[in-house]
């Protein structure tokens, strides 16, 4: 590959560092580091949310999954889009009205408990690392294909570059990188989509007709069952995706970067339209990759199919388009990883350090110092873990993080806002049962164990039959929260009446009375 790729990569890094340098001057306190000062407009936060969600798993993983498995690749897509309706209708407004910097702030607004804060923060860290793995795996595969750099070194390079603007720019820099990245990714996708459809004379029916014979799967390519032969597994995966976004800490934290609940709702509407447009095009890019690049070539570059999009770009527009799309994919990874790291660092610095260890009395400087130390720790841990999962599809890795969020955070969020009897024991039980249950089922699943060598991380028979445990772990999380509440002898139900008012109006009871 010529210097064009390297040049574009360096340009992306330079632009992100320039944004960081500019916004670092605005990052003067913990609030600006954690939530960009809460001053983003609806369209800005909408594009940032879309930028957050249109990650490496969406761009590289989804196109790869669709190219290899056709219809079954769509299971990783439509559930994620529908999930924003759950966020819009049930979560966005209460979270913005009750939260300050983190999800734990929202939960402890009702339950003044350090135990709940600690468990919620630990869960946020766990989910953040899970989701970050998907981005780092994509980064390693991308660098290996483009520059010939081995996977391990690629992951380390991305971690270091990303960490540089997290440490200095905080959420303000990350938000603007995500906004710019969303524009770039959307523009690049539209351009490739137009090139692809020109190959089919802009005839959508012809696309589906040709795909019946374009792959080794023949007509089965357009029917369910190529990957998910177990219908229950497909339902389980979809359930995790539909409910998972409402439990992802790095997505939820975006609603704390706007001034009020009205702007939070607008943000979700913007993001739904942007992501919806993007996903429609992704379907046809996946088809085109299978048709023009070929399944064998895609799998030769990466066995999980993660390089289908850059290979399609190279086929359509040569090395120049290949370099541009790869650079955009790199920007995607940088932006999303940065957002995840900031969320995890905020959970550690604000929740563990300031609220639990310092009883809320840590200075702004101390909090920012601890957030930066935590950013380094999270990045190093994620890099180490990413070295062991390089052959897993990044869209699937991201879906596991979504399932953890749906199983652990979502039950507690909903019960906190909508169930009067809910108590401290129920909140702690719900989070732990959802988190531990999901991780246990995944560790025993076909994603980790397979009798065929190389098909999974370990050789052996899986003890749990489903690759995605959502259909079991999500009800288990809700059941844990319910049973923990009704079986508890303590009636620590918190200030539900005040929460009900504040979650719907944004004002406390006194403020409403005076209104």
Secondary structure per residue as TSV (DSSP state, phi and psi in degrees):
chain	resnum	aa	ss	phi	psi
A	1	X	-	360.0	135.4
A	2	X	-	-78.4	-176.4
A	3	X	H	-70.4	-6.3
A	4	X	H	-60.3	-45.7
A	5	X	H	-62.9	-48.8
A	6	X	H	-61.3	-41.4
A	7	X	H	-61.1	-44.2
A	8	X	H	-67.6	-37.8
A	9	X	H	-61.7	-45.5
A	10	X	H	-64.1	-34.8
A	11	X	H	-64.0	-43.4
A	12	X	H	-60.4	-45.9
A	13	X	H	-62.1	-42.8
A	14	X	H	-62.0	-44.2
A	15	X	H	-62.6	-44.9
A	16	X	H	-64.2	-38.6
A	17	X	H	-69.4	-33.6
A	18	X	H	-64.9	-43.8
A	19	X	H	-60.5	-42.1
A	20	X	H	-61.6	-44.6
A	21	X	H	-61.6	-42.0
A	22	X	H	-68.3	-46.1
A	23	X	H	-78.6	-19.4
A	24	X	H	-59.6	-28.8
A	25	X	T	-68.7	-22.8
A	26	X	T	-90.7	-10.4
A	27	X	-	-92.7	81.3
A	28	X	-	-106.7	-14.2
A	29	X	S	-142.4	176.8
A	30	X	H	-62.6	-38.2
A	31	X	H	-63.3	-41.6
A	32	X	H	-70.9	-31.9
A	33	X	H	-70.5	-42.7
A	34	X	H	-76.3	-45.7
A	35	X	H	-133.9	22.3
A	36	X	G	56.4	29.1
A	37	X	G	73.8	4.5
A	38	X	G	65.6	28.3
A	39	X	-	-115.1	12.5
A	40	X	B	-72.8	146.5
A	41	X	-	-82.0	167.7
A	42	X	H	-58.4	-48.3
A	43	X	H	-67.6	-35.8
A	44	X	H	-63.9	-48.3
A	45	X	H	-69.4	-32.4
A	46	X	H	-61.4	-45.6
A	47	X	H	-67.8	-35.8
A	48	X	H	-66.1	-40.9
A	49	X	H	-62.8	-45.8
A	50	X	H	-61.8	-42.0
A	51	X	H	-62.0	-36.9
A	52	X	H	-64.6	-42.2
A	53	X	H	-85.1	-31.6
A	54	X	S	-79.4	67.3
A	55	X	-	-91.3	-171.2
A	56	X	H	-60.7	-32.6
A	57	X	I	-66.9	-35.6
A	58	X	I	-75.1	-46.0
A	59	X	I	-80.2	-55.3
A	60	X	I	-81.6	-47.3
A	61	X	I	-68.4	-45.0
A	62	X	H	-66.9	-46.5
A	63	X	H	-60.9	-38.9
A	64	X	H	-64.6	-45.6
A	65	X	H	-64.2	-41.6
A	66	X	H	-67.3	-39.2
A	67	X	H	-63.8	-35.2
A	68	X	H	-87.0	-36.2
A	69	X	H	-121.4	1.6
A	70	X	G	61.3	-123.3
A	71	X	G	-54.2	-41.1
A	72	X	G	-64.5	-23.8
A	73	X	G	-66.3	-23.8
A	74	X	G	-69.9	-20.8
A	75	X	G	-60.0	-28.8
A	76	X	G	-80.5	-3.6
A	77	X	T	-111.4	-58.1
A	78	X	H	-68.4	-31.4
A	79	X	H	-63.2	-38.1
A	80	X	H	-65.8	-36.8
A	81	X	H	-68.9	-45.6
A	82	X	H	-61.7	-27.4
A	83	X	H	-58.5	-27.0
A	84	X	H	-71.8	-20.4
A	85	X	H	-68.8	-37.0
A	86	X	H	-63.0	-43.7
A	87	X	I	-61.2	-46.4
A	88	X	I	-63.1	-45.8
A	89	X	I	-82.5	-29.1
A	90	X	I	-118.4	-26.6
A	91	X	I	-117.6	-43.0
A	92	X	H	-55.7	-50.2
A	93	X	H	-68.1	-49.5
A	94	X	H	-60.0	-39.0
A	95	X	H	-63.5	-45.2
A	96	X	H	-66.3	-37.0
A	97	X	H	-73.6	-29.3
A	98	X	H	-102.6	-27.1
A	99	X	-	-85.4	163.5
A	100	X	S	-122.6	-66.4
A	101	X	S	-119.6	-31.9
A	102	X	S	-137.6	169.5
A	103	X	H	-62.9	-35.7
A	104	X	H	-61.0	-33.1
A	105	X	H	-60.1	-39.6
A	106	X	H	-65.7	-47.1
A	107	X	H	-65.6	-42.1
A	108	X	H	-79.0	-7.7
A	109	X	H	-63.9	-29.1
A	110	X	H	-94.1	-45.7
A	111	X	S	-108.3	108.0
A	112	X	-	-78.1	76.9
A	113	X	-	-137.5	126.4
A	114	X	H	-69.5	-28.9
A	115	X	H	-64.2	-45.0
A	116	X	H	-64.9	-41.7
A	117	X	H	-60.6	-43.2
A	118	X	H	-64.6	-45.7
A	119	X	H	-65.8	-42.3
A	120	X	H	-64.0	-42.1
A	121	X	H	-66.8	-41.4
A	122	X	H	-61.6	-41.5
A	123	X	H	-64.2	-40.2
A	124	X	H	-61.3	-41.6
A	125	X	H	-63.3	-43.3
A	126	X	H	-62.6	-47.9
A	127	X	H	-64.1	-40.1
A	128	X	H	-60.4	-44.1
A	129	X	H	-66.7	-41.2
A	130	X	H	-55.8	-49.5
A	131	X	H	-68.9	-33.2
A	132	X	H	-67.1	-31.0
A	133	X	H	-57.2	-41.2
A	134	X	H	-59.3	-41.7
A	135	X	H	-69.9	-40.3
A	136	X	H	-70.6	-35.7
A	137	X	H	-62.0	-43.3
A	138	X	H	-62.8	-40.3
A	139	X	H	-62.3	-44.3
A	140	X	H	-62.0	-43.6
A	141	X	H	-65.6	-39.4
A	142	X	H	-65.2	-48.4
A	143	X	H	-64.8	-38.3
A	144	X	H	-62.7	-41.3
A	145	X	H	-71.3	-42.5
A	146	X	H	-78.4	-50.3
A	147	X	H	-110.6	-4.4
A	148	X	-	74.4	11.5
A	149	X	-	-81.3	137.5
A	150	X	-	-66.5	159.6
A	151	X	H	-56.0	-46.6
A	152	X	H	-61.0	-46.2
A	153	X	H	-66.9	-36.1
A	154	X	H	-59.9	-46.3
A	155	X	H	-61.3	-41.5
A	156	X	H	-65.3	-42.9
A	157	X	H	-60.7	-47.7
A	158	X	H	-60.9	-43.0
A	159	X	H	-58.3	-42.7
A	160	X	H	-69.5	-44.5
A	161	X	H	-62.2	-47.2
A	162	X	H	-61.8	-41.7
A	163	X	H	-62.3	-31.7
A	164	X	H	-61.7	-42.4
A	165	X	H	-90.3	-11.0
A	166	X	H	-71.5	-45.0
A	167	X	H	-61.5	-36.7
A	168	X	H	-101.7	-35.5
A	169	X	H	-96.5	-23.5
A	170	X	H	62.9	-154.3
A	171	X	H	-68.4	-30.0
A	172	X	H	-62.6	-50.1
A	173	X	H	-63.3	-43.6
A	174	X	H	-62.4	-41.1
A	175	X	H	-61.1	-45.3
A	176	X	H	-71.4	-34.1
A	177	X	H	-63.5	-40.1
A	178	X	H	-66.5	-39.3
A	179	X	H	-63.7	-49.4
A	180	X	H	-64.1	-40.6
A	181	X	H	-63.3	-37.7
A	182	X	H	-62.2	-43.3
A	183	X	H	-61.6	-45.5
A	184	X	H	-63.7	-45.9
A	185	X	H	-66.0	-42.0
A	186	X	H	-64.5	-43.5
A	187	X	H	-63.7	-44.9
A	188	X	H	-63.4	-40.0
A	189	X	H	-66.1	-42.5
A	190	X	H	-61.4	-42.4
A	191	X	H	-62.9	-46.8
A	192	X	H	-65.9	-38.5
A	193	X	H	-58.9	-43.3
A	194	X	H	-63.5	-42.5
A	195	X	H	-62.8	-41.8
A	196	X	H	-63.4	-48.7
A	197	X	H	-66.6	-26.6
A	198	X	H	-65.7	-28.1
A	199	X	H	-68.3	-24.5
A	200	X	T	-106.9	17.2
A	201	X	T	55.6	32.5
A	202	X	T	55.5	32.2
A	203	X	-	-106.7	105.2
A	204	X	H	-68.0	-33.8
A	205	X	H	-64.7	-38.7
A	206	X	H	-61.7	-34.6
A	207	X	H	-56.0	-51.5
A	208	X	H	-67.6	-34.5
A	209	X	H	-64.5	-43.6
A	210	X	H	-71.0	-31.2
A	211	X	H	-69.5	-15.1
A	212	X	T	-67.8	-21.2
A	213	X	T	-125.0	4.3
A	214	X	S	-82.5	-17.7
A	215	X	S	-127.6	164.7
A	216	X	T	-59.2	-20.5
A	217	X	T	-77.0	-14.5
A	218	X	G	55.7	-133.9
A	219	X	G	-66.6	-23.1
A	220	X	G	-63.9	-18.6
A	221	X	G	-59.9	-35.3
A	222	X	G	-93.8	6.8
A	223	X	S	-119.2	152.9
A	224	X	T	-67.7	150.3
A	225	X	T	118.4	-7.4
A	226	X	S	-67.4	-36.6
A	227	X	S	-114.0	-49.7
A	228	X	-	-95.3	85.1
A	229	X	-	-72.8	-20.4
A	230	X	S	-95.9	111.8
A	231	X	H	-59.9	-31.7
A	232	X	H	-64.7	-34.3
A	233	X	H	-65.4	-40.8
A	234	X	H	-65.1	-41.8
A	235	X	H	-63.2	-42.4
A	236	X	H	-62.5	-43.8
A	237	X	H	-62.0	-46.2
A	238	X	H	-61.8	-41.6
A	239	X	H	-61.2	-42.5
A	240	X	H	-63.1	-39.3
A	241	X	H	-70.6	-43.5
A	242	X	H	-63.2	-40.8
A	243	X	H	-96.2	-12.3
A	244	X	H	-71.3	-38.3
A	245	X	G	-58.5	-36.2
A	246	X	G	-68.8	-4.0
A	247	X	G	-120.7	6.2
A	248	X	-	-83.5	117.3
A	249	X	H	-58.7	-39.5
A	250	X	H	-73.5	-23.5
A	251	X	H	-80.4	-44.5
A	252	X	H	-61.4	-35.4
A	253	X	G	-63.9	-21.0
A	254	X	G	-66.5	-25.4
A	255	X	G	-77.8	-7.2
A	256	X	G	-95.5	1.4
A	257	X	S	-95.9	4.9
A	258	X	B	-115.7	160.2
A	259	X	S	-72.3	-29.7
A	260	X	S	-155.9	176.7
A	261	X	H	-66.2	-33.9
A	262	X	H	-61.0	-43.8
A	263	X	H	-68.7	-34.4
A	264	X	H	-60.6	-43.1
A	265	X	H	-65.0	-42.8
A	266	X	H	-59.4	-38.9
A	267	X	H	-57.6	-44.3
A	268	X	H	-65.6	-41.2
A	269	X	H	-61.9	-46.4
A	270	X	H	-56.6	-47.6
A	271	X	H	-65.0	-37.3
A	272	X	H	-61.2	-44.7
A	273	X	H	-65.0	-42.7
A	274	X	H	-65.8	-49.0
A	275	X	H	-66.7	-37.7
A	276	X	H	-60.7	-46.6
A	277	X	H	-60.3	-43.5
A	278	X	H	-61.4	-46.0
A	279	X	H	-67.0	-35.2
A	280	X	H	-59.6	-43.2
A	281	X	H	-69.5	-35.3
A	282	X	H	-58.9	-36.9
A	283	X	H	-56.1	-48.7
A	284	X	H	-74.8	-27.9
A	285	X	H	-69.2	-37.3
A	286	X	H	-64.1	-44.0
A	287	X	H	-59.8	-46.1
A	288	X	H	-64.9	-37.0
A	289	X	I	-61.5	-43.3
A	290	X	I	-65.8	-38.3
A	291	X	I	-73.6	-45.2
A	292	X	I	-101.6	-33.2
A	293	X	I	-86.9	-42.8
A	294	X	-	99.2	139.1
A	295	X	H	-61.5	-40.6
A	296	X	H	-63.4	-43.0
A	297	X	H	-65.9	-40.5
A	298	X	H	-62.2	-45.0
A	299	X	H	-73.1	-26.5
A	300	X	H	-67.6	-34.9
A	301	X	H	-74.4	-37.9
A	302	X	-	-160.8	123.6
A	303	X	T	-63.2	-22.5
A	304	X	T	-90.1	-3.2
A	305	X	-	85.1	11.2
A	306	X	T	-69.0	-13.3
A	307	X	T	-103.7	14.8
A	308	X	H	-60.9	-42.0
A	309	X	H	-64.9	-50.7
A	310	X	H	-61.8	-36.5
A	311	X	H	-66.3	-37.7
A	312	X	H	-64.6	-41.5
A	313	X	H	-61.6	-40.4
A	314	X	H	-65.1	-40.2
A	315	X	H	-66.2	-36.5
A	316	X	H	-82.6	-39.3
A	317	X	H	-129.6	14.6
A	318	X	H	71.5	-163.3
A	319	X	H	-66.1	-30.4
A	320	X	H	-64.1	-51.4
A	321	X	H	-66.7	-36.8
A	322	X	H	-57.6	-45.6
A	323	X	H	-66.8	-41.5
A	324	X	H	-63.5	-49.8
A	325	X	H	-64.7	-37.9
A	326	X	H	-66.4	-38.9
A	327	X	H	-66.1	-38.9
A	328	X	H	-64.6	-41.3
A	329	X	H	-62.0	-37.4
A	330	X	H	-65.6	-42.9
A	331	X	H	-61.6	-37.8
A	332	X	H	-58.9	-47.7
A	333	X	H	-63.3	-45.2
A	334	X	H	-58.4	-48.1
A	335	X	H	-64.7	-46.0
A	336	X	H	-68.8	-43.2
A	337	X	H	-60.7	-40.2
A	338	X	H	-61.7	-44.2
A	339	X	H	-61.5	-39.9
A	340	X	H	-66.2	-44.1
A	341	X	H	-63.0	-42.1
A	342	X	H	-62.9	-39.6
A	343	X	H	-62.4	-46.5
A	344	X	H	-64.6	-41.8
A	345	X	H	-65.7	-37.2
A	346	X	H	-65.4	-41.4
A	347	X	I	-59.7	-41.1
A	348	X	I	-72.4	-50.1
A	349	X	I	-69.1	-50.0
A	350	X	I	-75.9	-48.0
A	351	X	I	-80.0	-55.8
A	352	X	I	-71.4	-55.1
A	353	X	I	-73.2	-56.1
A	354	X	I	-73.9	-54.2
A	355	X	I	-77.0	-36.2
A	356	X	I	-93.1	-53.6
A	357	X	I	-76.3	-38.9
A	358	X	S	-103.1	5.8
A	359	X	T	53.5	35.7
A	360	X	T	76.9	13.2
A	361	X	-	-109.4	8.1
A	362	X	-	-68.5	143.5
A	363	X	-	-73.4	164.5
A	364	X	H	-58.1	-43.0
A	365	X	H	-62.8	-42.4
A	366	X	H	-63.6	-41.1
A	367	X	H	-64.9	-43.3
A	368	X	H	-67.1	-37.6
A	369	X	H	-62.7	-44.6
A	370	X	H	-67.4	-36.2
A	371	X	H	-62.9	-39.2
A	372	X	H	-70.5	-38.0
A	373	X	H	-63.9	-43.3
A	374	X	H	-63.3	-37.4
A	375	X	H	-59.0	-42.0
A	376	X	H	-65.1	-45.3
A	377	X	H	-62.2	-44.6
A	378	X	H	-63.6	-42.3
A	379	X	H	-63.7	-45.8
A	380	X	H	-62.2	-45.5
A	381	X	H	-62.2	-43.2
A	382	X	H	-65.4	-38.6
A	383	X	H	-62.0	-44.7
A	384	X	H	-60.8	-46.7
A	385	X	H	-65.9	-36.5
A	386	X	H	-64.1	-23.1
A	387	X	T	-66.7	-17.8
A	388	X	T	-101.8	-5.4
A	389	X	-	-125.8	30.8
A	390	X	T	-67.7	-19.7
A	391	X	T	-97.7	12.2
A	392	X	S	-96.8	142.7
A	393	X	-	-64.7	132.2
A	394	X	H	-69.3	-30.5
A	395	X	H	-66.0	-37.2
A	396	X	H	-68.7	-41.1
A	397	X	H	-58.7	-42.0
A	398	X	H	-66.0	-35.8
A	399	X	H	-64.4	-30.8
A	400	X	H	-66.4	-39.8
A	401	X	H	-62.9	-39.6
A	402	X	H	-63.0	-40.1
A	403	X	H	-65.4	-39.8
A	404	X	H	-61.5	-43.7
A	405	X	H	-62.4	-42.4
A	406	X	H	-67.9	-32.1
A	407	X	H	-82.8	-28.2
A	408	X	H	-111.4	-50.6
A	409	X	H	-79.8	-43.3
A	410	X	H	-59.7	-45.8
A	411	X	H	-57.1	-40.5
A	412	X	H	-71.8	-38.5
A	413	X	H	-60.4	-49.9
A	414	X	H	-67.4	-42.9
A	415	X	H	-68.9	-33.3
A	416	X	H	-61.0	-41.2
A	417	X	H	-87.1	-33.5
A	418	X	H	-116.5	-4.5
A	419	X	-	-121.3	115.0
A	420	X	T	-65.9	-38.0
A	421	X	T	-77.7	-16.3
A	422	X	-	-50.7	137.5
A	423	X	-	-133.5	-177.4
A	424	X	H	-61.7	-45.0
A	425	X	H	-60.7	-42.2
A	426	X	H	-62.7	-39.6
A	427	X	H	-64.8	-47.3
A	428	X	H	-65.5	-44.1
A	429	X	H	-62.5	-44.0
A	430	X	H	-59.8	-45.7
A	431	X	H	-64.5	-48.0
A	432	X	H	-67.9	-41.8
A	433	X	H	-64.2	-44.3
A	434	X	H	-63.4	-44.5
A	435	X	H	-67.8	-54.8
A	436	X	H	-65.9	-40.3
A	437	X	H	-60.6	-45.9
A	438	X	H	-62.1	-48.6
A	439	X	H	-62.8	-37.1
A	440	X	H	-66.1	-47.7
A	441	X	H	-62.6	-41.0
A	442	X	H	-64.0	-41.3
A	443	X	H	-65.4	-19.9
A	444	X	T	-104.6	4.8
A	445	X	S	-90.6	170.2
A	446	X	T	-63.5	-14.4
A	447	X	T	-69.4	-26.7
A	448	X	T	-105.6	-34.6
A	449	X	E	-119.0	135.7
A	450	X	E	-151.9	139.7
A	451	X	S	-68.4	-15.9
A	452	X	S	-93.2	123.4
A	453	X	T	-63.5	130.0
A	454	X	T	90.9	-11.3
A	455	X	S	-81.8	-17.8
A	456	X	S	-150.2	-176.6
A	457	X	S	-67.6	-38.4
A	458	X	E	-127.5	153.4
A	459	X	E	-92.0	126.3
A	460	X	S	156.7	169.1
A	461	X	-	-81.7	128.7
A	462	X	-	-69.0	140.5
A	463	X	S	-87.5	-20.7
A	464	X	S	-113.8	127.7
A	465	X	-	-77.2	-19.4
A	466	X	-	-98.4	137.7
A	467	X	S	-72.2	-30.7
A	468	X	S	-118.7	121.3
A	469	X	-	-90.3	9.8
A	470	X	H	-53.7	-38.3
A	471	X	H	-66.2	-20.0
A	472	X	H	-102.2	-46.2
A	473	X	H	-72.5	-32.7
A	474	X	H	-68.4	-51.2
A	475	X	H	-59.3	-32.6
A	476	X	H	-64.1	-39.7
A	477	X	H	-63.6	-45.0
A	478	X	H	-64.1	-40.2
A	479	X	H	-65.3	-40.3
A	480	X	H	-61.2	-43.1
A	481	X	H	-66.0	-38.6
A	482	X	H	-69.4	-50.6
A	483	X	H	-66.7	-38.2
A	484	X	H	-58.6	-33.3
A	485	X	H	-76.0	-52.6
A	486	X	H	-75.5	-23.3
A	487	X	T	-91.1	-9.2
A	488	X	-	-74.7	138.6
A	489	X	S	-82.3	-16.6
A	490	X	-	-91.2	136.7
A	491	X	-	-102.6	50.7
A	492	X	-	-85.5	73.7
A	493	X	-	-87.0	-5.6
A	494	X	-	72.7	-170.1
A	495	X	-	-94.5	69.0
A	496	X	H	-61.2	-42.6
A	497	X	H	-62.1	-39.8
A	498	X	H	-68.0	-40.4
A	499	X	H	-62.5	-40.7
A	500	X	H	-60.3	-42.3
A	501	X	H	-68.8	-49.3
A	502	X	H	-67.9	-36.5
A	503	X	H	-67.1	-25.6
A	504	X	H	-97.0	-23.7
A	505	X	H	-115.8	-23.0
A	506	X	S	85.2	-3.3
A	507	X	S	-116.2	153.7
A	508	X	-	-77.1	178.6
A	509	X	H	-60.3	-41.7
A	510	X	H	-63.2	-41.3
A	511	X	H	-62.9	-37.1
A	512	X	H	-70.5	-39.8
A	513	X	H	-61.8	-35.1
A	514	X	T	-85.3	-7.6
A	515	X	-	-69.5	360.0
